[in-house]
Amino acid sequence: MANIRVQRTFDALFALEDVREIFRQSLPSGLTPEQEQKVRESLAKVREYIGEIEAGGANTGTCPPKTRIGSLEIRTREEEYINIHPIQVAGRLTPEARKAIIAYGDGYSTCDYCRKPFRLDRITRPGIEDFHAELARFLNADQARVTPGARRAFQAVVSALVEKGDSVIVSSLAHYTEFLAVEQAGAIVKEVPKNEKNIVTADATAEKVEEVKRETGKLPALIMIDHFDYMFGNEHDVYGIAKVAKQYGIPFLYNGAYTVGIAPVDAKKIGADFVVGSGHKSMASVAPSGVLGVSNEYAPKVLRTTQMVGDVTKRKFGIKEVENLGCTLMGGTLLSMMASFPTVKERVKRWDEEVRKSNYFLEQFQRVEGSKVLSEWPRKHTLTKVDTTGSYDTVARTHKRRGFYFSEELAERGIVGEFAGATKTWKLNTYGLSWEKIKYLSEAFLDIARKHGLNVN
Ligand SMILES: Cc1ncc(COP(=O)(O)O)c(C=O)c1O
């Protein structure tokens, strides 16, 4: 059953969009009588829906779920549930970003006032140029660009710096998109082994550099390391690894897919030549979006501009950047990132509190006998891999719904985002939950355990 007020909020927003569409279809001289009539009808609906929202009072009430409005399937997950999905939580939009999508959703909406020199990061209305400068300051990088996802930033850097047959060092917990960027360049990946605590260290990275040098007679062309990996959410020694990279004169790419936008990141302090972030993962932005910070040392290569001239037409393309294929985020994606940015800049200052909440929840979680944390402990991140083989999974073994009983128990309590049916090892992320929700979440896990006869300490 859906929540009446959430449902009607969507109904009202959609009816208002119908009104907007009528204005878009009308001539500059004004509405026709038929259009006037349609506007009146849609506004009457908006009033009706608002009436129902108000009548809901403090008690939200429920109504039959409506999954579609017109042809559009609606999604109310973030409104109706506590979402602990490992990769979704910090990409959740701010209200400002949602409004930005309404205002700038049209395809090339960023280009309304694009003037010479015709490049996205030089557009001043809306203030995209200023945003780029602010973004560079935020990352403490010399220059910044937006990209269609972190993966496209890896691709831009690798394509500029790595030649066919080169080696690129990545972590043994690296994301697959780093592998693909290297593969596309015709190079090969060399993984730094993780230690027994699932951490990638500076020493292990230096050993790998030596190994590559011995085997190929050449230094690796690039080192790319994830500050926090996606498998455990463990912290890796990016500061030490940056020093190793510097000693060998190898460019260092810091993968901040799990930090940029939620935790403070300072390219200069880290010693990174490149900082990559993911908008839809950690910057409250629409997908696909990402950011790339570049040092002045490498900007001439990675941000090189086109020199190509058409042999017949003699056309040239100004200052378009080759690795970025000219412009990147041309509509609602970028505007959502810009609209969320003030919130994002503030929220990174509260990272310690987010980590405290993560630790609090996991302390409670481990009170259920047999529930374990597989990530480093205490937590330094809100993304965590857990093992419930010795607890919730013991119930699943004989339950008629198998592992799905656990997802259903969580959903009944308004919690979603765990891997449905998984009761052995799985991941969760508590980022952005208030203390109230963290306590509710903790209690829900304990409650499910007690209900199924598990021991709670
Ligand atoms: C560690 C890490 N790096 C990079 C990426 C790719 O990010 P994007 O989807 O922004 O390209 C991911 C995505 O899950 C990730 O977990």
The ligand as an SDF file (V2000), in Angstrom:
LIG
                    3D

 16 16  0  0  0  0  0  0  0  0999 V2000
   34.8930    2.4970   -6.6540 C   0  0  0  0  0  0  0  0  0  0  0  0
   34.1320    2.8690   -7.8760 C   0  0  0  0  0  0  0  0  0  0  0  0
   34.7410    3.5550   -8.8510 N   0  0  0  0  0  0  0  0  0  0  0  0
   34.1000    3.9140   -9.9720 C   0  0  0  0  0  0  0  0  0  0  0  0
   32.7940    3.6050  -10.1770 C   0  0  0  0  0  0  0  0  0  0  0  0
   32.1240    4.0320  -11.4580 C   0  0  0  0  0  0  0  0  0  0  0  0
   31.4170    5.2000  -11.2210 O   0  0  0  0  0  0  0  0  0  0  0  0
   30.4500    5.8280  -12.3130 P   0  0  0  0  0  0  0  0  0  0  0  0
   29.1930    5.0120  -12.2720 O   0  0  0  0  0  0  0  0  0  0  0  0
   30.2390    7.2310  -11.8470 O   0  0  0  0  0  0  0  0  0  0  0  0
   31.1080    5.7600  -13.6170 O   0  0  0  0  0  0  0  0  0  0  0  0
   32.0990    2.9050   -9.1990 C   0  0  0  0  0  0  0  0  0  0  0  0
   30.6910    2.5740   -9.4260 C   0  0  0  0  0  0  0  0  0  0  0  0
   30.0470    1.8140   -8.7540 O   0  0  0  0  0  0  0  0  0  0  0  0
   32.7900    2.5180   -8.0140 C   0  0  0  0  0  0  0  0  0  0  0  0
   32.1940    1.8200   -7.0490 O   0  0  0  0  0  0  0  0  0  0  0  0
  1  2  1  0
  2  3  1  0
  2 15  2  0
  3  4  2  0
  4  5  1  0
  5  6  1  0
  5 12  2  0
  6  7  1  0
  7  8  1  0
  8  9  2  0
  8 10  1  0
  8 11  1  0
 12 13  1  0
 12 15  1  0
 13 14  2  0
 15 16  1  0
M  END
$$$$
